Amino acid sequence: MTRPATHILRLLRWGRVLARHGALRGIENDANAPAQVRRLLRLARFGTIQPKAPDYSGAFQAVGPAAIKLGQSLATRPDLVGEEAARNLLSLQDSLPPLPFSQIEAAIVGAFRKPLSDLFLSIDPEPVGAASVAQVHRAVTTEGRHVAVKVLRPGIREKFAQDIETYEWAAAHLEVLGGEAARLRPRSVVDNFRRWTLRELDLRREAASSSELAEAMKGFAGYRVPAVDWDRTCGSVLTIEWIDGTKISDLESLKAAGHDMPEIATRVVLSFLTQAISAGFFHADMHQGNLFVEPDGTIAAIDFGIMGRIDRRARQWLAEILYGLTTGNYRRVAEIHFEAQYVPSHHSVDEFATALRAVGEPMRGKPVSELSVGQMLDGLFAITRDFDMQVQPHLLLLQKTMVMVEGLATSLHPGINMWDVSGPFVSNWIRDELGPEAKLADRLRKDLETIMRLPELVRRIEEQFPAKGGAPEQAPLPEVELILNRRSKGFGWAGYVLALLAGGAGVWTALQMGWLG
């Protein structure tokens, strides 16, 4: 187990790096940040010469791979970090320095225990993309198929595990401050971050996610997922079909090729809604570098290391919330929040409905160029503080992806109205899933499943009752020994305060990513 002193030194080093790049100014001005954190920020920047414009990209890249993933999430939040900072952070997504090909070749050979020539007729030593976790090379298989080969950076798993352990340690100390820090549940947020980033480090899981999403989207015209080459895929290497298309960010090339930009923008939004609401399994890394437009207009997606999953009950609540906001039925939206136990029962449903109306009414019927999903989420987050809502970690990826989708859609078609696009889809889904016939069929299915499980249910009913509410049960969190409890071992309050100050900047940044990103 890593010693507290190691965590403290690591956090101090990260905070100092962020301060030198001017990346802590926004947090220092955040009124919701704990006072201890703001004190640290003043200490961290003491004596530093900071750039006029914060260099977020350089700061996160200097801190390490886990911080780079954090920076990628912040790149989707220009409303939080500003347009200039968001553009700066975009370089973290697909323009990092590549590793020498000799290291990549050694990694492939070591993974499959056979010469490279047994796998590929040729492989381009120049990568087509290099990111914090892996880099990608174009290749031709021995059967003559053109493929993309994604290879994990050597040692990346160990580095991630080390950094995330420190995030967890600092989050535990931050949470004991209580107040706003406790309400935002930093330990749960960091645990959620750990689980989805560690999934990204197993390329077999990414291959399986790709296959599952392809099946879920079979009926959606104009969207496809490249096929996986399972014979050339393992935990550290992923081989998929090569995509011949134009990056969705290359707007001039798309226009020159005669593509219908508003139609593509609409399809981006509907593909996300189909995944999130219909399938409950969605591509949670939909930035511009991961979507291509093929010559016939089909949208092709890549990079499925980060996926989101929502159970059926939560999807029903989500659909009803979106439908209520688009139609102005704020009372029903408020009721759903209470049914899901997102809002404590001691609050008033009517008061919550009024607060929702204050957020939703100014946005209805206006194009995203005037009002955005990001602004709506900001308004909702302010309400959550007033009504004692805790962070729901299972919805963090959904919130982050919604902002990504909005950014993509508006770049393709600035006049798009997200409410007009999503309204009919959500309405039809609610009619099909929650209408009388669907409810009857669902009841029959559930009754049959209950009968089949009756012997087991009788045995287990006295052991525990199912958890209520809209959030899945929190997975066990790792044990963290607080410095507060080590006073007898010589650390005392001085060490405890130092830990809070040292960890505050890094964890509050991670917390902002999780809650706002």
N, C-alpha and C positions, 0 to 999 in steps of 0.2 A: 504494500500500500504506500502511495506517495506521501511523504511527510508534509505537514502544513507549511513548513518553511519553504519547501519547493514550490508549492502553490502560490505563496505570497510573492516570492521572487519572480515567478513567471508572470503573475498578474501585474506587478509593478513594471516589469519590462514592457508588457503589452501596452499598459497605460501611457508609458513614456513615449513609445513609438507613435501611438495615436495622437498624443499631444504635439509632438514635433511636426506632424503633418497637418495640424489644425483641425483634426477630426472630432474633437470633443466639444467644440463651441456650442453646437446645438443642444447637447445634453446639459451643459452648464446652464443654459438659459431655460431649461425645462422645469417649470414650477412643480411638476409632479415627481421629479427625481428626489430621492431622500437627501436630507441636508448633508449626511455623511459623504454621499457620492459627490455632491457639488464641492465640498471641501477638498476632496481628492483631486478634482479637476483643476482647482486653483493651484494645488501643490504640483500636479503633474506638468502643468505648463510653465511653472516657475523656471525662469532662465532659458526657456526655449525661444528660438527664432522661428516663428511660424509663417508660412506663406500667406499672402493676402487671401487667396482662395484655397480652402481646405482640399488637400489631395487625399481623398478617401481611398482611391484605388491603390495608390502607393502605400498607404497605411495598412490596409488589410492584407495586401500582398506581403508586406514585410512581417506581419504578425504570423502568418502561416495558413495552411490549407483550410482549417476549420473557420478561420476568420474570413477567408475568401468566399466561402459559401454564405456567410453572413452578409458580406458585401454584395453578393449577387442578389440577395433578397432585398436589400436596401435600394438597389438599382431600380426596383419596380415601384419605388415610392418617391417620385419627385415632389409630391405634396409634403413629404416629411423632410427630405434632405435638400430640396430645391432642384431646379432643372439642371443647373451647371454640375452639381454634385452627382446627380443621377447619370448624366452623360459620362462623367469621369468614371463612375463605377461600372459602366457597361463594358469597359475594356477587360474586366475580370471574367467576362463570360466566354470570350473566344479569341483572346489575343495575348496569352501568356507565353513566356519563353519556352520553347520545346526542349525536351531532353535529347541528347545525342542518339542517333538511330542505333548505335551499338548497344546501348542499354535497353532499348525497346526490343531489339532482336533477341538479346539474351533473355528477356522476360518471356517472350513467346516460346522460345526453345525450351526454357525451363518449365513452363506451364504444361506443354504437351509432350515433353520428353522425346522429341523427334526433330530432325533438321528442318529448317525453314522451307527448304525445297520440297519436302514431302507434303507441305500444306498449301504453298502458293507457287504459281509459276513466276510471279513477280510481285514485288511490294515496293511502293514509292518511299524512299527514305525521307522525303520531305513531308511532314505532316500537313493535313488539311485543316487541322484544328488542334489547339493545345489549351487545356484548362487546368484547374487546380487539382483535379482527381485523375484525369487520364488525358491521353492524346490519341488522335485518330489518323490512320494512314490508309490510302487507297491501295487496293491489291487486286490480283486476279488469281482465282483458285486453280488448282490443278485440273479442274473440270472446265475451266474457261469462263467462270462466272465473275463478273465485276462486283467487288464487295468493299465495304468499309470495315477496317479492323481497329477496334478500340482497345487500348492497352492501359491498365492502371499504372500510375507512376510507382516505381519500386519504393517500398517503405511507407507508402501513404497510409495504410491501415494503422500502423503503429503510431504515426504522427497524429492522426485523428483521435485515436484512443487516448493519447496523452493529453491533448488539448481539451477534449470534452470532459475528461476526469476533473480538470481544473475548473471548467465551467460549472460542473455539478457541485464541486466543493464551495465555490464562491456563491452560487445560487442559494445553497443551504444557509450560508451566513447572512445573505441579503434578506432572505425571507423572515428571519427571526426579528427583523426590525419592525415588522407589523405594518399596519396602515396600508398605504397604496402598494408598497412592495409585496406585502402578503396577499392582497387582493388579486394582484396580477399573477400569482402562483409561479414565481420564477423557477422553482424546482421542476414543476410539471412541464413548463415551456422548454427548459433545457433538455429534459428527458425526451420530449417529443422531437426536438431538434436532433438529439443523439440517435434516436431510432430511425428517422428517415434518412439521415446522412450515412449511417452505417449500412443501411440497405443499399445505398448507392455504391458502396464499396464492394459489393458482391455482384459481379456482372452476370452471373447465372440468374439472379433475381431480376435484373434488368431485362434479360432475354425473356424470362417468364412473363414479366409485366407487358412487354411488347406483344407477346403472343396472346395474352388475355385481352388486351385492349383491341387488337386486331379482330378478335372474335366478337367483342361487344359492339364494334363499329361496322360490322359487315353490311348492315342495312342502311348506312348513312352514305349517300352518293357524294362523290367529290372529296372524299377524305380517305387516306389509306396509311397503313403502317408497313414499313419494309419487312420482308421475311427474314427470319433468323437462320443462320447456318449453324445448326446445333453441333455438327461434327467439329467445328472450329471455335467453339465457345466453351469457356470454363469460368472459374471464379475471377480470374484476372484478365481474361481476353474475351471480347465479344465481337463476333463477325456477323454482319448483316448485309442485306442487299444494298448495292450502291444506288443512290437517288440522283437522277439527272433532272435537275430543276433549278429554279432561281430562288435565292433566299428571299423570304417574304419581306425583309428589310430593304431590298433593292427596288425601291419604288419606281425609279426611272426605267429600269429594265422591264419591270412588269407592265408599265404603261406602254413602252415601246413594242412589247410583244402583243399588245391588244387585249390584255386581260381586263375583265370587268371588275374594277376595284371595289365599288360598293357591294357587289355580289360576293366577292371573296371575304370582305369584312364581315358581312352577315353570316357567311358560312363558318368563319372562325368562332363567332359567338355561339351559333347553334351547335357546332361540334362540341364545344365545352359544355353547354347545357345538356346535351345528349349524354355525354360521359358522366357528368356529376349527378344529374337528377335521374336519368333513365337507367344508367348502368351502375351508378354509385362507385365508379372507379375511373379516375380522371388523371390526365397528364398534368402534373403539377409544376412543370418547368417549361411553360409555353413562351419562352422569350424568343426574340426575333431570330436568333441563331439556330433554333431547333425546328423551324417550319420552312418548308420549301413549296414553291408552286411549280408543278410540272407543265410541260407544253400544252396539255389539254385542259389546264386549269385546276387539276386535282391538287389538293393540299396534302403534302406528305410530311409526316412528323417523325422526328428522331429523338434519341436521348430520353429513355424512360427510367432513369435511375431514381427520380423522385416522382412518386405516384401518391395520389390521395384516395382514400376510401371512406365512404359514408354508408352507414347501414340504412335499411329501408325506412325505418321509422323517422330517422333524422332527415332523410330525403323528403319525406312527406311534409315535415315541418318546414324544411327549407323552401320547398315549392310553394307552400301556403304563405310563407313570409314574403317571398318575391311577388306572388300574385296579389297579396294584400297591399304591398307597397305600390305596385303598378296600378291598382284599381282604387286606391285610397281607402281600403277597408282596414283602418289602423286598429280598430277594436279587435278584429280577428287576429291580427299580427301580435297584439299584446297578449291575447288569450293563449296563443301558441307558446310564447315565451314563458308563461306561467305553467302551462301543461308540461313543457319540457323541463321545468324547474331551473331554467336559466336565471329567472328572477325570483328572489326569496318571496315566500307567500305573504310576508307581513306588509308588502307594498300593495298599492292600489292598482288594479287592472286599468281603471279609467284614467288615472294619472299617467300611467305608462303609455296608454294609447295617445293621450294628448302630447306627450313628449315625442312620440314617434311621428305624429302629424307635423310637429315643428320641423322635423328633419326631412320628411318625405314630400310635403306639399310644395316647397320651393323648387323641387327637381322634376316634378311630373310635367311631361309634354315638352321638355327642353332638350336640345341636342347636347351630346357629351362635350362639345366644344365650349359650352357655357357652364355646365355642371357635371361633375364626374362621380364615378363610383367611389373613387378615393375620398372625395369630399363627403359623400354619403356615409362611408365607413367612419370617417373622422367624427361626424355628427353622432353616429350610433355609439361610438366609443365614449363620447362625452356623457351620453345618457347612461351607459353601463356604470359609470362611476356614481352617478346620482342614485341609481337603483341597486347598488351593491352586487352587481353581476360579476361573477368570477370569470377568469379566462377559461375558454373551452378549447383545450389543446387540439382536440380532434377536428376543430374547424379552422385552425390556423392556416393550413395549406390551402384550404378553400378560399379564404380571404385573400391570401397572397396571389392565388391564381386568378381570382376575379379581377384584381388590379392589372395583372399581366395582360389578360384578355382585353380589357378596356384599352390599354395602351396600344396593343396590336390593331384593334379595330379602328381606333381613331387615327392612327398613322395611315391606314389604308383609305379611310373615308371619314374625314373630320366631321362631317355633318350627320353621322350615324346617330340614331336615337336608340340607346340600349333598352329603354323600356318598351318601345314599339317592337323591337326585334324579339325580346325575351317574352313579352306578354302572351302572344298567341301560343308559343311553345309550352309555357308553364300552364296556361289555361287548358290546353288539350291534354297535357299529362295528368293534371288534377282530375279532369273529366274521366279519363281512361282508368286511372289508378284509384280514385276515391269516389267514383260514381256508384249508384246502387248495385249494378251488376258486378262491378269489380269488388265491392265490399262483400257481396254475397259469396263470390268465388273465393275471396281471400279467407272468409270465415269458414267455408267448407274445408279449404286446404289446411287451415290451422287446426280445426277440430279433428281432422284425420291424423295430422301429425301428433296431436295431443294423445289420441287414443293409442297410437303406436308407441308412444313414450310412457304410457301410464305406469307400467311396472317400475321404471326407473324414477319417475316423478314421485311415486309413493315412497320410495326408499330415501329420496333426497329432500323431501319437502320439510322435514324437521331439521335438516342441516342448515339451510339458509334460504331466504326468500330472494327472488330476483331484484336487482337494484332498480330503483325507479328513476325517472328523469330522462332527458334527452341526450345526456353525455354518457359514453361508455364508461364502465368502471375503470378508475385509474390503475394502471399497472403498478406493481410494487416499485418504489423508488429506491435507488441505491443508498446504503447506509453511509452517512457522513458524520464523522466525529467533529463536533463543533469545538472551536478553540475555547468558547465559553466554558466548556466542561473539562478543560485541561488545566485549569488554574493550579491545581495541586501538583501538576507536572512542570511548573515553572513558566508557562506561557502567560497566564494572568490576563487582566483586562487590557494591558498595553498591547499584547499580541492580538487580542480579539479586535480591538479598535483598528489596529493596523490591517488586519484581514478585511474588515469591512471597507476601509478606505481603499485598499489595494484592489479588491475585487469589484468595487462598485462600478467603475467605468466600463470594464469589459462585460460584466453581467447585465448592467442596465442597457448597454448597446444591444446585447443578445436578446434581452427582454423586449426592447423596442422592435427588433426584427420580428420576434415571434408574435407579439401582440398587434403591432401595426402593419406588419409586412405580409 
